[in-house]
């Protein structure tokens, strides 16, 4: 950005200044980006990538349910559904729109809901939305 000022004010040979500045910045970025991991390793501050567990191995599951008309969930706010504390409503699809449901979100028939939960709670959760 600073290299643009000579161009704006008509400084003689401002184009050369711009090109030189651009070149120096690009070389600096390339040198820093290629040496940063090596320096971090040398200093002992390199953080290894985490190995996250897949959901099925962790005893968790992701389920999708479609809210049936007249079910216990139909017309209720999420906070009033009596969900287990281990359940997290991740996504609510209503028609073409998708939402991240909150406690005040009202669940309606035909909503498609994605839930992250423990495997053992899956059947009970499904009953809330389908019966």
ABEGO torsion letter per residue (X at the ends): XAAAAAAAAGBBGAAAAAAAAAAAAAAAAAAAAAAAAAAAAAAGABBBBBBBBBAAAAGBBBBBBBBBBGBAABGBBAAAAGBBAABBBABBBBEABBBBBBAABBBBBGBBBBBBBBAAAAAAAAAAAAX
